[in-house]
Amino acid sequence: MTDPENVDLSQLRPGPIRHESLPPKLLEMVKAVYDVIGQYLGMTLEQFEIGFMRDMHPERELAIWCSITKAWLFANMPVGTPHSFKNESSHPAKMLISVAPAGLEQMFFEVGVPLADGATTALPPTKAEIEKLLEVAPRYGIEIRLPGH
């Protein structure tokens, strides 16, 4: 196996357009993906479409983008959206939280309590831990609304 080669990113150029046009169904899917995540891509819908026209297998590439979009839609909430999480089952639950832009994860580091060695579940928060969260959250632009208030 050969060593990876460093490439000067300023020297990269777009590949040739391999498809003069995309089928209408594919264009619909490209637009649907763009409608969800386009604002984060730093390009116009037309530029996004042209990227697929350059691709050797645009259907495969679009399938990847559809997967990314489905994951994004799973629990994407605009800033300021009131929400809560509750495990209504009798089984432990896990959550993977991704925050964009970065920064909010610092709040979790600040108020979080590590699990004890060997523990697989967290204890319910203490009154002091809840008070700490209520004190710290506003520094991160978070408003905590307590139930019934």
C-alpha positions in Angstrom: 0.0 0.0 0.0 1.3 3.4 -0.9 1.5 6.4 1.5 -1.2 9.0 1.1 -0.2 12.0 -1.0 -0.7 15.5 0.2 -2.6 17.7 -2.2 -2.7 21.5 -2.3 -6.4 22.1 -2.1 -6.1 25.3 -4.1 -5.0 23.2 -7.1 -8.2 21.1 -7.1 -10.6 21.8 -10.0 -14.1 20.4 -10.7 -14.3 17.3 -12.9 -16.0 17.4 -16.2 -19.8 17.4 -16.6 -20.6 13.7 -17.4 -24.4 14.1 -17.7 -25.9 16.8 -19.8 -29.0 16.6 -17.7 -30.4 14.5 -14.8 -33.7 12.6 -15.0 -36.7 14.5 -13.6 -37.1 12.1 -10.6 -33.4 12.6 -9.7 -33.8 16.4 -9.9 -36.8 16.2 -7.6 -34.7 14.3 -5.1 -31.8 16.7 -5.4 -34.2 19.6 -4.7 -35.7 17.8 -1.7 -32.3 17.2 -0.2 -31.3 20.8 -0.9 -34.5 22.1 0.7 -33.5 20.5 3.9 -29.7 21.0 4.1 -28.9 23.5 1.3 -28.6 26.5 3.7 -25.6 24.7 5.3 -23.8 23.8 2.0 -22.6 27.3 0.9 -23.9 26.8 -2.6 -27.0 27.4 -4.7 -29.4 24.7 -5.8 -28.0 25.0 -9.3 -24.4 24.5 -8.1 -25.6 21.5 -6.0 -27.3 19.9 -9.1 -24.2 20.5 -11.3 -22.2 18.5 -8.7 -24.4 15.5 -9.5 -24.0 16.1 -13.2 -20.3 15.8 -12.8 -20.6 12.5 -10.8 -19.9 9.2 -12.6 -22.9 7.6 -10.7 -25.2 10.4 -9.6 -27.8 7.9 -8.3 -25.3 6.5 -5.9 -24.1 9.9 -4.7 -27.7 11.1 -4.3 -28.4 8.0 -2.2 -25.6 9.1 0.2 -27.0 12.6 0.4 -30.5 11.2 1.1 -29.1 9.2 4.0 -27.4 12.3 5.3 -30.6 14.3 5.0 -32.7 11.6 6.8 -30.3 11.6 9.7 -30.5 15.4 9.7 -34.2 15.3 9.8 -34.3 12.8 12.6 -34.2 15.4 15.4 -33.0 18.6 13.8 -34.5 21.6 15.6 -34.1 25.2 14.7 -32.6 27.4 17.5 -35.3 28.4 19.9 -37.6 25.4 19.4 -39.0 24.2 22.7 -38.4 20.5 23.2 -37.8 17.8 25.7 -36.7 14.2 25.7 -38.3 11.5 27.7 -37.6 7.7 27.8 -41.1 6.3 28.2 -39.9 2.7 28.1 -38.8 0.6 31.0 -35.4 0.1 29.3 -32.3 2.3 29.4 -32.0 4.6 26.4 -29.1 6.2 24.6 -28.9 9.5 22.8 -26.4 10.8 20.4 -26.5 14.6 20.3 -24.8 16.6 17.5 -24.7 20.4 17.9 -24.1 22.8 15.1 -22.6 25.3 15.3 -20.2 23.9 18.0 -20.1 25.3 21.5 -23.2 24.0 23.2 -21.4 20.8 24.1 -19.4 22.8 26.6 -22.6 23.3 28.6 -22.9 19.5 28.8 -19.3 19.2 29.9 -19.9 21.9 32.5 -23.0 20.4 34.1 -22.7 16.7 33.3 -21.9 14.2 35.9 -19.7 11.2 34.7 -21.0 7.7 35.4 -19.2 5.8 38.2 -16.8 3.2 37.1 -18.7 0.1 35.8 -22.0 1.9 35.8 -24.2 1.7 32.7 -27.0 4.0 33.8 -27.1 7.5 35.4 -28.7 8.3 38.6 -31.6 10.8 38.6 -30.2 14.3 38.9 -29.9 15.8 42.4 -31.5 19.1 43.3 -28.1 20.7 43.3 -27.4 19.4 39.7 -30.7 20.7 38.5 -30.0 24.1 40.1 -26.6 24.2 38.4 -28.1 23.5 35.0 -30.7 26.3 35.5 -27.8 28.6 36.4 -25.4 27.6 33.6 -27.9 27.2 30.7 -28.5 30.9 30.0 -24.8 31.5 29.5 -25.2 29.2 26.4 -28.4 30.8 25.2 -30.6 28.1 26.6 -33.9 28.8 28.3 -35.0 25.9 30.5 -38.8 25.9 31.0 -39.7 23.8 34.0 -42.9 21.6 33.7 -46.0 23.5 34.7 -44.5 26.9 34.2 
